[in-house]
Amino acid sequence: MVVLLREELGDVLRDARRSQGRTLRDISAKASVSLGYLSEIERGEKEASSELLASICAALEMPMSHVFTEIAQRADRAERSSAPVTLPVAARDDDVVSAA
């Protein structure tokens, strides 16, 4: 599983907006970004420049460092959940030493 930054960023921004009970229209107006472009960012379809991200974070009244921390935590969870599971190796008959 590959963690895509743009998808994690979009999820974090959408979750923050929804938890505040705010609309795409409200945030797009405050951030001076088109509603359609903000929607594409939230859906992980477009990359946000650092300047645009700063503007969106300001509109959400949320520090950019909080966004990055949340993305890192989500990426860590995703990577750990998709890590291969290591199973113990079963002993073969010729590896077993008899006690006789």
Residue pairs with C-beta under 8 A, 6 or more apart in sequence:
1 78
1 79
1 81
1 82
3 74
3 75
3 78
3 79
4 44
5 71
6 41
6 44
6 45
6 46
6 47
6 48
7 44
8 44
8 71
8 74
8 75
9 41
9 44
9 48
9 53
9 67
9 71
10 41
10 42
10 43
10 44
10 45
11 42
11 44
11 74
12 67
12 70
12 71
12 74
13 41
13 42
13 56
13 60
13 67
14 42
16 60
16 62
16 67
17 23
17 24
17 27
17 42
17 60
20 60
22 60
24 35
24 38
24 39
24 42
25 35
26 59
27 38
27 56
27 59
27 60
28 34
28 35
28 37
28 38
30 58
30 59
31 38
31 52
31 55
31 56
31 58
31 59
32 55
33 52
33 55
33 56
37 46
38 56
40 46
41 47
41 48
41 52
41 56
48 56
53 64
53 67
54 64
57 63
57 64
57 67
